[in-house]
Amino acid sequence: MKRITGFPTRPNMVQQLLDVGFDYYNLPSSDGSHYWSDNVAYEFTLAEIDRIEDATNELHAMCMDFVADEVKQGDYAYYCFTDLQKNLIEQTWAKNVPHLYGRFDFGYDGENLKMFEYNADTPTSLLEAAVVQWQWLEQIEGLAHRDQFNWIHEELLNRFQFIQQQTGLNDFHFSAMQEAGREDWGNIDYLADVAYNAGWHIHQLAIEDVGYDKDSQQFLDLNNQPIDCLFKLYPLEWMTTTEYAPHMLNSSTTFIEPAWKLLLSNKVLLAKLWQKHPNHPLLLPAYFSKHDITDRQSIWVKKPTLGREGANVSYYEKRNGLEFAAKGSEYSAFYDQAGYIYQQKFELPNFDGMYPMIGSWVVGDVACGIGLREDFTPVTGNDSHFIPHYFVE
């Protein structure tokens, strides 16, 4: 893996980005510059790409086996689930409610490839990974090798067709929070467009506008039309604690992602996978309590089990009992409520003062592409740069 700089900016870059719906390309990143730049990319070898693809498929299979085991055993310790959430998990798993996508976050130093976490419920940067970096690959000058680990778009199209065949439904609602920024709604627009091309009738609405009619026992949109299938870019842990959440049980609405993904979007997964697969080469040691840590030399990353976008991340040193905020991590009292896990710190490589993290996408059950985020701190957040990639043989 190399960080390559000096690519020329496309003369019509802005128009090209706008043409694919990437109108948030110029959001300010953590260093004040734009979220997207034509001038830098990461280069991989084909062998590295094969390794990332294989690791992604292996980890996703491990996670699916993990869900099956958790549901079978009914072992929900450490999750802080409500009874309703437990029932929703078990019901949606038993009904085989389909899932759409997820993103593994990896650290890679050229030798070791390690899973940081699994964004299995509300991952973003999808438009950037599936479309924007592919457009860049085709158009940028000065690039002799034009290949990319990226068939995300094609797999999404296949998956939406599969979901339609499995459910027998025709209408698909796509939603996010009304106050969400263009990044969220840009991802929604893209997913809705793919679903439309897969044969669905498409509707969009804010998550706050989802209603429930007790007489018909149906979820409805603002036109009082039934919501047959709802994709929500809204955390399951929030949706399943709303006033209408009890009606999700036995609902005729198919929610995507399904409630069983509560078991994968929670960082309890990291400690439980380590318990189940100790010393697995793709996993970092992770524990529920700092008292379980035996390695006194390593630095440990304290992560909130329901944290997102790098919030509330801190470091812990066992040898002296010190805990200190991770540079680049914002604090939110909301993420204190469900507790924390401790994961061994992985030293990301530093390229020109920037730390890259690999996001590896799974659509359905297939690894199908990567996108990279980088920052001048090892903690990747909502305002970290998105960087395209390519590979060489």
N, C-alpha and C positions, 0 to 999 in steps of 0.2 A: 504494500500500500504506500502510495506517494501522494503528496499534496503538490499539484502542479498549478502554477500561477502564470499570469501574463497573457491569458487568452484575450483577444480583442472583443470589445463590446459590439454586438451586432448593431448595425446602423439603425435598424427598425425594431430594436429589442422591445421597447415599451409597447408598441402596437402588437407585436407577436405575443407578448405575455397577456395583453388584454384580450386578444382574439380567443384565447383558450380559457378565459374567465379568471385569470390570475391577477385580479385588480388590487390585491394586497401585497404585491411584490415589493413595494416601497415602505412597508411598515418599518419603523426604526428597530434595529436589533440592539443587543445589550451594549455595543460599542458606539451606537448612534448612526451607523451606516445602514443601508437598506438590507432587508431580509434576503433579497435575491441579488446576486451579481453574476454576470457572464464571465468574469475574469479568473475564476478559480474552480478547480475540479479535483476529485480524488481518482487516482489511477490504481487499478487492481490488476493482478494477474488472473488468468482463467482458473488456475489452481485455487487461488484465494476465493474466487466466486463460487466454485464448486464446493469448497469447504463451508462457506456461509450458507449456501442452499441446503446442503446435507444437514448441517447443524439445526437450521430452522425447522426442517421437516421432522427431525428426531425430537426436538424439544416440543413441538406442537403435539406429536403423538404421545409423548410423555404426559403432557398437560391433559389431553383427552382421557388417557387412562386414569390420571389422577382424579378427574371429575367423576368418572364412573365409580372409582373406589370410595370417594368421599360420600357420594349419594348412597351407595350400597351400605356403607358402615354407619351413615348418619352422624359422622364425626364432624361437628361444626364448632369445636372448641377454638378459641382465639378470634373467631370472626365477628363476634358481637351481633350476630344475625337476630332479627326478630322472628317470631313464630311464622309470621306471614312470609318473610323472605325464605325461610326454610321450606315452607310449603310450595312456594313458587318455583324454587330451584328443583324440587323433586318432581313437581308436576310437569314442568317444561322439559326436563330430562326424560321422563317416562314417555312423553308425547313425541320425543325426538324433534322438538321445535328447531328449525334450521338456524344456523349462524351464518354471518356474512364474512367478517374479516377480523384481523388483529395485526399487531405489530410488535415483534420482539425488539428490544433495545440491547445492543451488544457493545461490549468493549473489545477492541482488538489492537494488539501491540505488535503485530507482525509475526508473533509466535503463538500467543494464547488468545483464544476466542472465548469470551465469557458472557453469559446472559445476565443482564442487569435487572430486567423485569419484562413482563408481558402486558402490553396495553391491549387488552382483549375486549374492551367495551367501547371506548370512545376515542380511538386513535385519530389524530389529524395529520396534516402534511401529506394527505393522500393525493390530492390534485398535483402537488409538486412532484411527488415520486412517480406517479403513473403517466403524467402528460407533460409537465413543464420541462423536466430534465431530458425527456426523450426528444422534445422539440429542440432543445439546446444541442443535443448530440447531433441531430441531423443538420443543423444550420451553422454551428460555430466553425470558424476558420482556424487553421493551424492544428487540426487534430487528424493524425494519420490513421488512427484506429477508431472505428466507429461501431463499437458494440457495447451493450449495456445489459446488466442483469435486470430486466424489466419487461415482463409481460403481465403486469398488474391489470391493465385495462382489459385485456382479453379474458383474464380469469374472472374479473368482475362481471363482464358480460355473460360468461358461462354460468356464473353463480346465480345471477338474477334470473336467468332462464330456468335453472334447476329449482330455485325457490318457487317460481310460478308453477312449474310442473308438480312439485311436491304438495303445494298448498291448494292448487286449483283456483287461485284468486286472480283478479285482474286489476284491482285498484291498489295503489301503493302511496301512502302518505309519508312525506319526509319532513322532519321537524328538528328544530334547535331552539335554544332560548331566544326570546325576542330581542334581548339586549346583547346577544352574542355578537362578536365582531365579524368582519368580512372573512376572516380565516375560517371560522366555523361554517358560515353560510356559503362560502366558496366551495367547501368540501361537500356541503349538502347539494348545491347546484350541480356539482359534478356527478355525484352518485345518482341524483334524480335523472340526469341526462343519460347515464349508462342504463339505468333501469328502463327508461323510455325506449331506448334502442333495443332492449331485450324483449319488448312487447308489452310492458306494463302501461296502464293509465296512471298518470302522475299527478299528485297534489302536494302542495307545501303549506305548512302552517307553523306558527310558533307553538312550542310545547305548552305554553300557558293557555293556549286556545283549544287544547284537547278537552272535550267535555264528555260527560257520561249521563245517559238517560236511564233512569231507574225503571221506567215503565217498559221500554223495549230491551233493557239490559244490554245496551250497546254503547261503545265509545263513538262519539260523533265529532265531526269537524264543525266549522262555523256556518256551514250551509246545512247543518243537521243531517249530513250524509254519513252513513256508517263508515268507520275506519276499519277496513278489513286487515290491512297490514301496515304497521307503523315502524319506520326506522327513526330512532331518536338519537341525536347527537347530544345526549344528556345522560349523566351517570345513573346506572341502575340503582346504586345505593341511595340516590335522591328520589328517583321515580317510585321505588318500592316503599317509600315512606310518605308519599303524598296522601291527601284525603281520599282520592279515588283508587289508591293502590289495592285495597281489598277486592275491588271489582276485577282486577287483573286475573284473579283465580277463576278458572273455568270460563274465561272470556272468549268470545268468538274472534277477537282481534289477535293477530299474530304480531308479537313485539320482537323487534330485531334491534339490538341483540337480545336473545332470550335470557330469562332470569338465571338459568344455570351458569351463565358467565360471571355471576357474582363470585363464584369460586376461583375464577381466573383473573379477574380485574383487581383482586385484593392481594396486597403484598404478603399476606399470610402464605400465599402460594410459594414464595421464595424459601421460607423456612421449612415448609412441609416437603417441598421437593428435595431439599437437602437431607431431610430425615429419611426420605424414601430412597434417594439415590446418593448416599454419602460418597464423597470424593469423585463424583462424576466430572469428567474433564470440561464440560460446558457450563458447570454450575460454580457459583461462588459460595463458600460457607455462609450460612445464614441461620440466625437463632432468634427465638422469641424474647430472650432476656440476656442482658449483658453478663449475668451470672453464669450463663451456659458457655460463655466464650473461654476457651482454654489457651488460645494463642495470645500471649501477652505482648508480642512484638508488633503485630499488625495494627493498622488503623482500621476502624470499623465505621461503616456508614449507617447512621441511624435514620431509618425511613419510616414515615407514617404509613400505616397499612392501607389507608385510603387516599394517600397524597397524590397530587397530580402536578405536572409541569415543574418538577424540582422544588416544590414548596415544602418547607419545614424539614429540609434535610440538614443533618448535622453530623459531625465526626466524633468518634469516641475512641479514646486511647485506654486500653485495659491496664497497661503497666502503671499508669499514674492516676487513673480514674478521672481524667479530664474529658470534658465534653465541650465542643465549641462549634459554632454555626459554620456550615460549609459556605465558602465564598460563592456568591451568586444565588443563594437560596433565599426566597422570600418566605415570610412567616404568615400563617393564617391560623387563628385559633380553632377554626372548624376542623382542621386535620389532626388536632390533639385528641379528639374524642374517642377514636377507635383504637388507639394504641400504636405501637411501633415495633419494627423488627430491626435486627442488627445484621448487616451484610458486610463481609470482608471487602475492604476498599481495593479496587483494581486501578492500577496506575495507567491512565490513558496516555498514549503518545502525544507529544507536543510538537506540532508542525508550525513553525513560524509564529509561535505564541498562541496557537489555536489547538483546542482539544476536540477531536472528532468522535462522534458516536454514530454507530450504524443502526439504522432502523430497518429491520427485515420483515417484509410483509407476507402474511398468510391470507389467502382468500379461499374461503371454504376450508379445505384441509391441504392446500397446496402452497408451498413457498414459491413466490413468483416475482420478487424484486426487492431492491433496497433503495433507501434514500439516506443521506447523511445530514446530520445537524452538527454544527461546530460553534464553540464559544471560547472566549479567552479565560474561562474558568472550567474546571472539570464537571461542574453541575450544569447539565443541559436544561434550559428552561423554555418558556413560551416564546421568548424573544431571541433565541439562538438562530444563527444563520442556517438556511438550507443550502446545501452544496451538491451539485450534480456529480455523477461518477461515470466512468467508463472502464472497460477492461481490455487487456492485451494478452495474447497467447505467449 
